[in-house]
Amino acid sequence: MISRICIHGLRFRAHHGCLPEEREKGQEFILDAEIEYPSLKAALHDEIDFAVDYHPLVNSLIQVATAERYDLLEALALRILGEVFAHPQVIRARIRIHKPEAPLDHRPEDLFLEVEMTREEMEELGKRGLVGRPTSSSGP
């Protein structure tokens, strides 16, 4: 049994972007995450230790999203995915970073970057030295 935790509309303010005004003034971002993990053991035992606890997860996602500045949403997305995979039960994750205040001449209804990754892909990046260790653990 595979379960999916869906977090939609997690708002935060940060200073990501390539333009000087984005880095100085900051802007709102919205994060969506879909996180898959095998959940049969959690369901059978009714025990949080076998599941992904979304309370510390949400807190750590905000911490990672606001701790540093990134020019590209792709770089931010990779750091967020690293944090998601710090939870050992997670096998696949998809994140979406919306940028509603993007400095554009024409306003689309929505603008976002979506990235999906498996644990195996993240581990391969780690083996090649392309990503560091996540900043949190899976515990409360």
Phi, psi and omega in degrees: 000127178249130175251158179230119171273128179244121177245116182236135174082029178282108187267142175207157178251133182208177185243045180271147177142162181274336185274145181304320181294329177292319182288326182278309186278325185079172180196169179277142172233157177230129183250132170243142178220139172236120190235121183255142178205152175289127191238005182299316180298318178298318181292318181294321184262352182050051187229122182299333181297340180263000182245184172257116181280112186285342180297303178293332179298310180300315179300317181289329177296316177295319180301312180294319184293337185246354186287324183228166176260142176229140174290319187249141174298330179299319179293316177299317181299319180296320178295320179295317178298322176301321178291320178299315183283358171293340176274111191297341180283339186291131179248337180205146178215146174231130176234153178228127177246112179270143180234078187292340181255024180305133182284086181239154176291328181237132185269114171285164176298324178206147175223124180207160171252135177239132180227137177234141181210150174259163176302318180300319178296318179296317179296323178295319176298321178296317179298326180275001178075020183269345175224150178268187179283144176297159186271348182233171174251178182275356182278169180291000000 
